[in-house]
Each structure stands twice: as C-alpha cells, then as structure tokens.
Amino acid sequence: LLEASSRILPGFDADAAALVSLALRKNGRVEILTDSAIKAVAVDNGGKVKVQYVGGETTADLMVCAIGRIPCTGGLGLEALGIALDGKGYIRVDDNGYTGVGGIYAAGDVVAGGDASYASAVFGAGQVAELLFGANRRVCRRDVPRVVFTNPPVAMVGAFGDGLAQSFCPLRNNVKAMISGDIEGFVKLSYHPATGKIAGAVIVGTGAE
C-alpha cells in the first residue's frame, strides 16, 4: 500500500488510523509505505505493473488506484437547464442541495462532499423534507458520518480539536465485545468541558460502519 501522506487515512482520527495500520500489517498481510507518492507507472511486455514512487520502486500483477473520485455529470444536459457546475464538474448547490433552478435538487456523487452513502442519505432526507413539508433543513457537513470499510471498520462524526476534551474507551473493556471476541478497537468521544455536551465521536471496531 503506497500512501503519499505521512500516515494512512489522513482525514481521520490519528488513533483510528494507527489501529487500522496495525491491523493491516499484522502477520505480514499488507506492507504499508507512507510518504511514498507515486512518480510513474508502466506495464511491461509480460503484463506486470511497474511502479516508481518516492523512495523506491516495485512490481505487481495488478494496481488499484484509490486517490479520489470525479463526478460523472458530462452529457446530462445540465448546462441547458441552467444548472451550474464547479471547476471539477460537481453540481453547485446550497446547504439544502438546491441547485437554484426550478425544483431541481442534487445529492450523492454529483455534489462535492456527497460521495459517501451516508452523506447522500442525509442530504436526500433534507431535500425531501423541504419539498414535501416546506422545512428548511440545513445540513451541516460536519454532522454527516464518515466511514471507512476496513477491517476493523472506522466511523467518525462531529468535531475534534482545540477547546474540546476527550474520553477514550478500548473495546477490550466492553463486556459485549469481550463476549463476542471482537475486542479490537475503541470508542472516543470529544466534548465541551464546561457543559459536557458531546461534540464528536470516533468508533473503530466490528459494526462501527
């Protein structure tokens, strides 16, 4: 696994990323190379994939590129309807997913930041509420769960950062986890120290997704 950043899952909690990295490396299943941005890729006459990266090179039977997504909005006639796209081809929408044209809303892979199933569901529910009931349901992207389907899986939602306190509980201390044998993982909460109000959560472990 070649990762250009200093760790895998750079957009997620550092403790979660460390645990997933450890699980992948366990028993030599996956070799992880960080700070290893890819420089060049070529296929030789035998069909082998040769990859040059910062710090070295390797040869493999197959290569999977997982560095992001692009929207498939071309050829849909959106411009003819007056629907605006950004520089990457995503449909421009407001906080409710409204395009600004007639009664047309957008959610999912065609909207920036909406390419996860949970984000699509949250934005879609907000749009239905507005269309059917006139509710102005503004969606805060920070409150949309983010999930990685690794083993163990990771789920994260809310805020972590300056001014927030944290509480950490390993799953090995959880009775149900001990009974099922799924003790690899943890639950971490962030909260406002003055009020105790929860601001965010991270779960790593079986069923987190």
N, C-alpha and C positions, 0 to 999 in steps of 0.2 A: 504494500500500500504506500504510494508516494503522496505526500502531503506537502504543499508549498508553505503552509504556516508552521509555526513552532510547535503546534500540537494538533491532534485531530479534533474535529468538532469545535472549531474556533468560535462559533457563535453561541456555544452552550456553556453551561457551568463548568468550571475547570475541574472540580472534583468528579463530576459525571464523566467528563472526557477522559480523565485519568483511569477511572474504573473500567470504562469500555476498552481503552487501550490495553489495560492489563488482561482483560478477558480475551481479547483478540490474540494477544501474544502468548497466552497460556498454552503450554505444551507445544510451542512452536507452530501453531496453526497459521498465524499471519505475521509476516515481517513488516514492521511499520518504519518508514523513513520520513522524518519531518525535515523542514527546511530544505525540501528537495523538489523545487519547481521543475517541471518538465521543459527541456530545451528543444528536443527534436524526437520525432517518431518516424520509423521506416519499417517496411515489410521486405524481408529478403526473398530470394528465389525459392526458398523452401517453405515460405508461408509463415516464418517466425517473425514476431514483432520485436524490433529493437528500439529500446527507449533510452535516450540520453537525458539525464537530469543533473541538477546541480549537485556535484559531488560524486558522480559516477554514471554507470550505465547498466542495463540489464536486458535480458532476452526472455520472451514469454510466448506461449502459444496464442493467448488472447489478451486484449487490453480493453478494459471498461473505463470510459471517461465519465466522471461524475462531478463536474465542476459547475453545475447550474443548469438552468432551463431558459428557453426563449419562447415567447408566445407564438401560437400559430394563428395569427389574425389576418394574414395576407389572403387576398382573393375573396374576402367575405363581403365586399361592397360597403364597408363601414364608412369610408370617406364620402360616398354618395349620400349617405344618411346624415352626414354632418357630425359623425362621431369622431372625436379627436383621439389620436394615438400619441404616445410619447416617443422619444428617440429610439427606444428598444422595441417598439411595436406593441406595447401594452395599452389597453384602453384606459383613457383618463376618466376617473370617477371621483365623486366626493366621498365623504366619510360614510355615506349610506349606500355607496355603489351606484349612484345615479350618474348617468353619462351626460346629463344636461340636454338630452334630445328626447322630446315626447315622453313616452312612458318606458323608455329603454334603460334597463339596469344591467350591470355586468358583475360577475363573480367567478372565482375559480382561476384557472391557469391564464386567462386573458387579462387579468388585473395584476399589477405589480404587488407583490407581497401576498397574493392569494393563491399561490400554487401548492398549498397543503390542503388536505381534505378537511381539516378542522377549520381552517380559515374560510374555505368555501362555504362550509355549513353555517358558520356564524354570520358571514356577510349575506348569504342567501336568506337566512331566517330574518335578518333585519330588513331586507328588501320586501319580503312577503308581509311583514308587519306593517311596513309603511304603505304598501299598495292596497292591502285589504282593510286595514284599520286606521290608516292615517297617522300611525305612530311615528314619531321622529326618533328612530332608534339609532343613535350614533354609535359606531363600533370603534372601540379603542384597540388598535392593533396589539398593544402591549398585553391585553387581556385574552388574546387568542392563543390557545395552547400550541406549542411547537413539539414535535415528536420525531425521534429517530428510531427506526425499526431495526436496531441492532440486537445482539444477544449478549447481555441483557438490554432491553429497550430503555429509552430515556424520554421523559416528558418534562416540559418546563413551561411555566406561565408566570406572568407578572413581572415585578421589578426586584432587582438586587443592586445594591450599590451604597454610596455614601449616605450616612444617616440612618441606615437600617441595621437592625440586629438580626442574628441568625440562630436557628435552632437545628441541630443535626441528630438524626436517629438512624443507626445502621439497622438493616433488616434482620440481622442476626439477633437483635434484641426484641424482635416482634414474635409473639407466640405463634400466630398463624403461619408466618414464614418458616419458623422452626419446624412446625408440624408437617408442612408441605415439602420442606427441604430446600425451598427457594430462598436462601439467605444471602445471596449475592446482590448487594445493592444498598440503597439508603433513601431516606426522605429528608429533605432540607427545606425549611421554611424561613422566609425573611419577614420581618415585622417591624412596625414602628415602636421603638422602645417606650415612648411616652404613653401610648394608648394600647399597645398590644395587638393592634389591628394587623392582620396578615396582608402582606404586600406582594408576596410571590412564593412559588413552590417549585421544587425540583424532585422528581421521583426517578430512581434508577432501580430496575428490578422487574421480575416477571409480572406481567399485567399492567405495567406503567402506561402502555400505549392505549 
